[in-house]
Amino acid sequence: MPTWPADVWRADAHQDAPQPRTEEASSMEYIAALTPSAVMAVAFTALIVTIVKSQGGPNKSKEDAAVDAAFAAREAARREANRA
């Protein structure tokens, strides 16, 4: 049976683990922590707004016609395959 080194069981063996901070965090640390989340929220909102605005409009009938043509071609190919 293998034996563990004695330092594994010592309470202070894991000194490299991050310690809780005792001093107050500066406002710059709060800003640095919140900036990525805020940027992602703004980018996501812009993406959703762009998607919603691009729905419909003058090209909607062209897009619908292209999709209908693709579905019709697929259905015709499926019927041809079933005939043979």
TAZI-V603641 format. One record per backbone hydrogen bond with DSSP energy under -0.5 kcal/mol. CO is the residue of the C=O (numbers start at 1). NH is the residue of the N-H. If there is no record, write none. Layout:
co:CO nh:NH
co:CO nh:NH
//
This chain:
co:5 nh:8
co:5 nh:9
co:6 nh:9
co:10 nh:13
co:13 nh:15
co:14 nh:17
co:26 nh:29
co:26 nh:30
co:27 nh:31
co:28 nh:32
co:29 nh:33
co:30 nh:34
co:31 nh:35
co:32 nh:36
co:34 nh:38
co:35 nh:39
co:36 nh:40
co:37 nh:41
co:38 nh:42
co:39 nh:43
co:40 nh:44
co:41 nh:45
co:42 nh:46
co:43 nh:47
co:44 nh:48
co:45 nh:49
co:46 nh:50
co:47 nh:51
co:48 nh:52
co:49 nh:53
co:50 nh:54
co:51 nh:55
co:52 nh:55
co:57 nh:60
co:59 nh:63
co:60 nh:64
co:61 nh:65
co:62 nh:66
co:63 nh:67
co:64 nh:68
co:65 nh:69
co:66 nh:70
co:67 nh:71
co:68 nh:72
co:69 nh:73
co:70 nh:74
co:71 nh:75
co:72 nh:76
co:73 nh:77
co:74 nh:78
co:75 nh:79
co:76 nh:80
co:77 nh:81
co:78 nh:82
co:79 nh:83
co:80 nh:84
//
